[in-house]
Amino acid sequence: MAFSRKEVMVGLCLLGLGVRTAFLASSGPRSSPQQLSAAAAGSHGVAGADFGIMEEQSTPWDAALRFFAGAALSLALLAGAAPARADVEDVVIAVDDKGKTTSLTKEQVIRGKRLFNASCSSCHVGGGTRTNQNVGLSTEELAGAQPNRATIEGLVDYMNSPTTYDGLKDISEVHPSIKAADIWPKMRSMKQQDLYDMSAYILYMNQTIPEKWGGGKQYY
């Protein structure tokens, strides 16, 4: 479970407070037997004398109890805190159907986003598909295609030579592609690394905002 820096700092502060309280209590001044006797003799009742004695006395057990109370409180805070959003490098992305995975750096995500916005967002803003609302860029919809498009290699293959959702018909002349770059100006300068970065970005967005990515007009 991951925690934000703020949550960790609060927990450590509480733990430190517990330790400080324990040491202060264990090292604080104690009443001498003569002082306790005098307090008891000068009181107006047994209950009052007992209260005065209990208020001034502090044993090692009291210090230990304060320490463990502070530690328990800090652990409870950390255990009950909501997980922080994962770092970019923690997001696992499928490369192929054989189980190979990868992760991206912040720079790769930014580059993939820029390429996607420049080349694909006119039809696929937010992971939807304006020309066909039935098929978006969510992981579920990509995985349902033939062949599977829910991997980096699957999306790169599609952008090189796109086919219909069932994989039976070539649609390179109606969907931007490298195969038909002569009629798709934006694809003429595209390199395979560009396709890889865009594909990785699409899958990254599926991992980080799955409830919005592919949601179409509901969110965008």
C-alpha positions in Angstrom: 0.0 0.0 0.0 1.4 3.4 -1.0 1.0 6.5 1.2 1.4 10.2 0.4 4.3 12.1 1.8 1.9 14.1 4.0 0.4 11.0 5.5 3.8 9.5 6.3 5.0 12.7 7.9 1.9 12.9 10.1 2.4 9.3 11.2 6.1 9.9 12.0 5.2 13.1 14.0 2.7 11.2 16.1 5.2 8.4 16.7 7.8 11.0 17.7 5.3 12.7 20.0 4.7 9.4 21.7 8.4 8.8 22.2 9.0 12.3 23.6 6.1 12.0 26.0 7.4 8.6 27.2 10.9 10.0 27.9 9.6 13.2 29.6 7.3 11.1 31.8 10.1 8.6 32.7 12.7 11.4 33.4 10.3 13.9 35.2 10.6 14.8 38.8 9.0 12.5 41.3 7.8 13.3 44.8 9.8 12.0 47.7 8.2 9.8 50.4 8.3 12.7 52.8 6.4 15.0 50.3 3.9 12.3 49.6 3.3 11.8 53.4 2.9 15.5 53.9 0.4 15.7 51.0 -1.5 12.8 52.5 -1.5 14.3 56.0 -2.6 17.7 54.8 -5.5 16.5 52.7 -9.0 16.6 53.9 -9.8 13.0 53.0 -8.3 9.7 51.9 -9.6 10.0 48.4 -8.1 13.5 48.0 -4.7 12.2 49.3 -4.8 9.3 46.9 -5.6 11.6 44.0 -2.7 13.9 44.8 -0.3 10.9 45.0 -1.5 9.4 41.8 -1.3 12.7 40.0 2.4 13.2 41.0 3.7 9.7 40.6 4.9 8.4 37.2 6.3 4.9 36.8 8.2 3.3 33.9 5.0 1.5 33.0 3.3 4.9 32.5 6.1 5.9 30.1 5.8 2.6 28.2 2.0 2.9 27.9 2.4 6.4 26.5 5.0 5.3 24.0 2.9 2.3 22.7 -0.2 4.5 22.6 1.5 7.0 20.3 2.9 4.2 18.2 -0.4 2.5 17.8 -2.1 5.8 16.9 0.4 6.5 14.1 0.2 2.9 12.7 -3.6 3.2 12.7 -3.4 6.4 10.8 -1.1 4.9 8.2 -3.1 1.7 7.9 -6.4 3.5 7.4 -5.2 6.1 5.0 -6.2 5.9 1.4 -3.5 4.7 -1.0 -1.8 7.5 -2.9 -1.8 7.6 -6.6 0.9 5.4 -8.1 4.0 7.0 -9.6 4.3 6.9 -13.4 7.0 4.2 -13.2 4.7 2.0 -11.2 2.1 1.6 -13.9 2.6 -1.8 -15.7 1.7 -1.8 -19.4 1.4 -4.9 -21.6 3.8 -5.1 -24.5 2.6 -8.3 -26.1 0.3 -11.3 -25.6 3.1 -13.4 -24.2 3.2 -11.6 -20.9 6.0 -9.0 -21.6 5.4 -5.8 -19.8 7.0 -2.4 -19.4 6.7 0.9 -17.6 7.1 4.5 -18.8 9.0 7.5 -17.6 7.3 10.8 -17.2 9.1 12.1 -20.3 7.7 9.1 -22.3 4.2 9.8 -21.1 4.4 13.5 -22.1 5.8 12.6 -25.5 3.1 10.0 -26.1 0.4 12.5 -25.1 1.7 15.1 -27.5 1.8 12.7 -30.4 -1.7 11.4 -29.6 -3.1 14.9 -29.3 -1.6 15.9 -32.6 -2.5 12.9 -34.6 -5.4 11.1 -32.9 -7.4 13.4 -30.7 -9.6 14.8 -33.5 -11.4 11.4 -33.5 -10.3 9.8 -30.2 -10.4 12.6 -27.7 -10.6 11.1 -24.1 -10.2 7.6 -25.5 -13.6 7.6 -27.3 -14.3 7.2 -31.0 -16.3 10.0 -32.6 -16.9 8.1 -35.8 -18.1 5.0 -34.0 -19.3 5.3 -30.4 -19.5 1.5 -30.1 -15.8 1.0 -30.2 -13.5 3.2 -28.0 -10.0 2.9 -26.7 -10.7 1.3 -23.4 -8.8 -1.8 -22.4 -12.0 -4.0 -22.6 -12.8 -2.8 -26.1 -9.2 -3.1 -27.4 -9.0 -6.6 -26.0 -12.2 -7.6 -27.7 -10.8 -6.9 -31.2 -9.2 -9.5 -33.5 -6.3 -9.5 -33.2 -6.0 -8.2 -29.6 -5.2 -4.5 -29.5 -4.8 -4.2 -25.7 -1.0 -4.3 -26.0 1.6 -2.0 -27.3 2.4 -4.3 -30.2 -1.2 -4.8 -31.0 -1.9 -1.1 -31.3 1.3 -0.5 -33.3 0.3 -3.3 -35.7 -3.1 -1.6 -36.0 -1.7 1.8 -36.8 0.6 0.3 -39.4 -2.2 -1.6 -41.1 -5.7 -1.2 -39.6 -8.4 -3.7 -40.0 -12.1 -3.9 -39.0 -12.9 -5.0 -35.4 -13.2 -8.6 -36.4 -9.8 -8.4 -38.2 -11.3 -9.5 -41.6 -11.2 -6.4 -43.7 -8.5 -3.9 -44.4 -9.5 -0.3 -43.6 -6.2 1.5 -44.1 -7.8 3.9 -46.6 -10.5 5.0 -44.1 -8.4 5.1 -41.0 -5.0 6.9 -40.6 -2.2 4.3 -41.2 1.4 3.9 -42.3 0.2 1.6 -45.0 -1.8 4.3 -46.7 0.4 7.2 -45.7 0.1 8.7 -49.2 -3.5 9.7 -48.3 -2.8 10.4 -44.6 -0.3 13.4 -44.4 0.1 13.1 -40.6 1.3 9.5 -40.9 4.0 10.2 -43.5 6.5 11.4 -40.9 5.6 8.9 -38.3 8.3 6.5 -37.2 7.8 3.2 -35.4 8.9 4.7 -32.2 6.2 7.3 -32.5 3.6 4.6 -32.9 5.1 2.8 -29.9 4.9 5.9 -27.7 1.3 6.7 -28.7 0.3 3.1 -28.0 2.0 3.1 -24.6 0.2 6.4 -23.8 -3.2 5.0 -24.7 -2.7 1.9 -22.4 -1.2 4.1 -19.7 -4.4 6.2 -19.6 -6.4 3.1 -19.3 -4.5 2.2 -16.2 -4.6 5.6 -14.5 -8.1 6.9 -15.3 -10.1 3.8 -16.4 -13.4 5.4 -15.3 -12.9 8.3 -17.6 -10.8 7.0 -20.5 -13.2 6.0 -23.2 -16.1 7.6 -21.5 -16.7 10.0 -24.4 -19.1 12.9 -24.0 -19.8 11.9 -20.3 -16.4 13.3 -19.4 -15.1 15.2 -22.4 
